[in-house]
């Protein structure tokens, strides 16, 4: 986990964000097109509010899960690791836990 290159992370994140844009653009367009002309400004405001709130809550949830995972690992970490290694591994485990949780949510949303 700690030996993952920045290039790999940047490429994977760029692909992810491109995929999100391919998904969100048609959803937003379809939603706005279903409104009457006088409702479009309200629909846009509601969609922007929802996007900001979902982003904020999602970020808070991810950070909470990451911190929880890091705390759990650091409390049960092997004694042969140095303090720096424990810190690196606990953060990596925390990130893994938070992304695994999001993966489960995405799969559940896909099934629904």
MILOVO-893745 format. One record per residue (C-alpha): residue in one letter; z, x, y. Coordinates in pm, 1 decimal, decimal comma. Layout:
# residues N
SITE  type        c3        c1        c2
SITE     A         Z         X         Y
...
# end
This chain:
# residues 112
SITE  type        c3        c1        c2
SITE     X       0,0       0,0       0,0
SITE     X      91,5     266,3     248,2
SITE     X    -221,9     468,5     171,8
SITE     X    -465,1     193,9     279,6
SITE     X    -703,2     323,5     544,6
SITE     X    -734,9     169,3     888,4
SITE     X   -1110,1     136,9     835,5
SITE     X   -1054,5     -85,1     532,9
SITE     X    -809,8    -302,9     724,5
SITE     X   -1045,0    -335,2    1021,5
SITE     X   -1344,2    -428,2     803,6
SITE     X   -1149,5    -684,8     601,3
SITE     X   -1000,5    -839,1     915,5
SITE     X   -1342,6    -854,1    1085,0
SITE     X   -1486,8   -1034,1     781,7
SITE     X   -1191,4   -1272,7     785,3
SITE     X   -1231,0   -1356,7    1152,8
SITE     X   -1606,9   -1404,3    1114,9
SITE     X   -1540,3   -1643,3     825,6
SITE     X   -1286,5   -1837,3    1031,3
SITE     X   -1539,4   -1877,4    1312,1
SITE     X   -1800,3   -2004,1    1064,6
SITE     X   -1549,9   -2263,9     948,5
SITE     X   -1402,7   -2372,5    1281,7
SITE     X   -1722,0   -2411,9    1483,7
SITE     X   -1869,9   -2699,0    1277,5
SITE     X   -1529,8   -2866,8    1245,3
SITE     X   -1477,3   -2863,4    1622,8
SITE     X   -1833,4   -2977,4    1690,5
SITE     X   -1808,4   -3265,6    1445,4
SITE     X   -1474,6   -3372,4    1589,2
SITE     X   -1594,5   -3367,9    1950,0
SITE     X   -1924,8   -3539,8    1864,5
SITE     X   -1735,8   -3832,0    1710,8
SITE     X   -1567,3   -3909,0    2046,3
SITE     X   -1695,1   -4124,7    2328,8
SITE     X   -1806,9   -3934,4    2640,3
SITE     X   -1496,5   -4031,3    2837,9
SITE     X   -1268,7   -3910,9    2553,4
SITE     X   -1421,1   -3563,5    2515,3
SITE     X   -1191,1   -3394,6    2768,9
SITE     X    -883,7   -3541,7    2598,0
SITE     X   -1014,1   -3443,8    2254,7
SITE     X   -1073,3   -3088,7    2370,6
SITE     X    -722,2   -3068,2    2516,0
SITE     X    -567,6   -3199,1    2194,0
SITE     X    -770,4   -2956,1    1981,0
SITE     X    -671,0   -2661,2    2201,0
SITE     X    -305,1   -2765,5    2190,4
SITE     X    -318,1   -2799,3    1812,2
SITE     X    -484,0   -2460,1    1772,8
SITE     X    -224,4   -2287,2    1991,7
SITE     X      69,1   -2459,1    1818,9
SITE     X     -66,0   -2387,5    1470,1
SITE     X    -120,7   -2023,6    1565,0
SITE     X     231,1   -1992,8    1703,7
SITE     X     396,7   -2161,3    1407,7
SITE     X     182,8   -1966,1    1161,6
SITE     X     272,2   -1637,6    1328,1
SITE     X     641,6   -1725,0    1328,8
SITE     X     627,6   -1821,1     960,6
SITE     X     440,8   -1503,7     863,3
SITE     X     684,2   -1279,0    1052,0
SITE     X     982,0   -1462,5     902,2
SITE     X     848,2   -1422,0     548,1
SITE     X     758,1   -1058,6     613,8
SITE     X    1107,7    -983,1     744,7
SITE     X    1267,2   -1166,8     452,4
SITE     X    1058,9    -971,8     199,4
SITE     X    1136,0    -642,5     371,1
SITE     X    1507,7    -721,4     376,1
SITE     X    1511,4    -813,4       6,8
SITE     X    1324,9    -496,7     -97,3
SITE     X    1533,6    -265,9     118,1
SITE     X    1853,2    -404,8     -34,9
SITE     X    1735,3    -340,5    -393,9
SITE     X    1523,8     -28,6    -333,1
SITE     X    1533,6     257,8    -583,0
SITE     X    1765,3     544,4    -497,4
SITE     X    1500,6     815,3    -546,4
SITE     X    1307,6     705,1    -234,8
SITE     X    1367,7     852,3     108,1
SITE     X    1462,6     630,8     401,4
SITE     X    1108,4     649,8     540,5
SITE     X     956,6     553,5     205,2
SITE     X    1198,2     262,8     171,5
SITE     X    1102,7     139,9     517,4
SITE     X     729,2     170,2     444,7
SITE     X     753,1       4,7     105,0
SITE     X     976,5    -276,0     227,4
SITE     X     732,1    -360,3     507,9
SITE     X     440,0    -350,3     264,2
SITE     X     624,2    -583,3      25,2
SITE     X     708,2    -814,8     314,8
SITE     X     344,8    -831,7     423,9
SITE     X     238,1    -896,4      63,9
SITE     X     483,8   -1184,6      37,0
SITE     X     370,5   -1344,4     361,3
SITE     X       1,2   -1319,4     272,9
SITE     X      65,7   -1448,5     -80,2
SITE     X     236,2   -1752,8      70,9
SITE     X     -61,2   -1814,0     299,8
SITE     X    -298,1   -1775,2       3,9
SITE     X    -104,2   -2046,4    -180,3
SITE     X    -127,9   -2272,8     126,7
SITE     X    -503,2   -2214,1     150,7
SITE     X    -551,3   -2295,4    -217,2
SITE     X    -344,1   -2612,3    -179,8
SITE     X    -552,3   -2714,9     122,8
SITE     X    -871,8   -2645,9     -72,0
SITE     X    -757,4   -2867,9    -358,6
SITE     X    -660,8   -3148,4    -122,1
# end
